[in-house]
Amino acid sequence: MTTSTNLVTRVDFVGIPTQDIEAAIDFYGGLLGLPCSVRYPQLPGAEFETGNVTLSVIEPHSVNIEFAPHNDPIALHVDDVAAARAELESRGVSFNGDTFDTGVCHMAFFRDPDGNALMLHHRYAPRTPQPETPQ
């Protein structure tokens, strides 16, 4: 398909499965402090705003999908990974290992109550353009 415009223009939301919407609301809204923009009136779900992407948390059985937690983490931007990690640990969040420094960013991995992978992320070095790969 060749067009002069992009077919996909942005990501509207990222779906996050839960087995307990009330516990998920407490986690994403209360513990992480993300604003809840909507509670779904007809099924167990809610949306949380991160500033650039909405997290849509839903009990998948309500739309005939089997529950399976995400294992590839959603990177949640913070200004200071160490400070954010310390604050979340004081609230009872357990992290998987030490904070990782890639040489351009800091990452700290954890999971929500349903086992969905998340990370705190902060890029501290500018991106460097990579040469295009021949096709």
C-alpha angles and dihedrals in degrees: 000000000000119000136153092233132056115259092209114046103178146334111271098188144343116229119228119189122222136179092204117037094189092054089046091051090051090050101044097033102031108028099031092033096225115157113251105224098181143005111210109243098206104037138026103275146104140189127232126195123226098176097261108027130033118229109218108201114193142160098245096206087069089068096037096261123131116243115250122156120234114253097187105080126240106229110229111198117230130171093230120022095193093052094043091047092050091050093049092046088054086055092053103265114145118213127211105240130317126326108277122226112200095184091259103043145018121234132185118187127214141146136236120237090274093053097257110154117243135167138196107231137188126171109209100173126060121256115258117214114247121216114256116261115237113246 
